Amino acid sequence: MNGNGKPLKDRIALVTGASRGIGAAISVRLAELGAHVVLVARTQGGLEEVDDKIRAIGGSATLTPMDLSEFDKIDQLGAALYERYKRLDILVGNAGLLGTLGPINHLDPQVWNQTIAINLTANWRLIRSLDPVLRQSDAGRAVFITSTAGQHPRPYWGVYAVSKAGLEMLVKTYAHEVYKTTINVNLFNPGGTRTNMRAEAFPGEDPMTLKTPDFVANQIVEMTLPSYKGNGLTVTALNPK
């Protein structure tokens, strides 16, 4: 750790879904540890709120409003990051959609396409676009947010579960392909966390019984440190003691 207690000082990080929930908490924590954070999300207002929190702790961020279903914009990200920073040290693929819960044969095709686009295809496009700049880092770290839903089939979770199962195979394949490089690629499963998506999936649940985004973010950020050596892992969040 640096003498000033900022182990991510001068690191460049990019977080998707950065405007709220776990993504916002990760972004603030990365900035607190010294990283400059590129904030990616659809809502300008949400990004500005996160930027205000980052500035309040003396951190810095770049706001990048973007709909991740507009794949051509993802394709341009890598070149833009290289032009400005010459590298990317940290990628956190956090953005996700729940889709519609219900029988898989009743899903609206538009919901299917949109959920697969954000949860799976957008992350492949991110890997494709950002791999060259991650390779410019002395210790590139990529973490993608997964879910137990993608590991254990259960009724009515169809498109979300399929998208996360696909994401897990995508990320683990990429991890195997970069194992001889300085990049480490892993998955993180936050479990039940106090987010809007969780409330949408479990409307009767008491949110106060769940982990906070800040608690989860601290564990994810550990996986972005240059000292973190895991690769191809699926790490599940610890519960508060």
Secondary structure as UniProt FT lines:
FT   TURN            3..4
FT   TURN            7..10
FT   STRAND          12..16
FT   TURN            18..19
FT   HELIX           21..32
FT   TURN            33..34
FT   STRAND          36..41
FT   HELIX           44..56
FT   TURN            57..58
FT   STRAND          60..65
FT   TURN            68..69
FT   HELIX           71..85
FT   STRAND          90..93
FT   HELIX           104..106
FT   HELIX           109..116
FT   HELIX           117..121
FT   HELIX           122..134
FT   TURN            135..136
FT   STRAND          141..145
FT   HELIX           148..150
FT   TURN            155..156
FT   HELIX           158..177
FT   TURN            178..180
FT   STRAND          184..189
FT   HELIX           196..201
FT   TURN            203..204
FT   HELIX           207..209
FT   HELIX           213..222
FT   TURN            223..224
FT   TURN            226..227
FT   STRAND          234..236
//
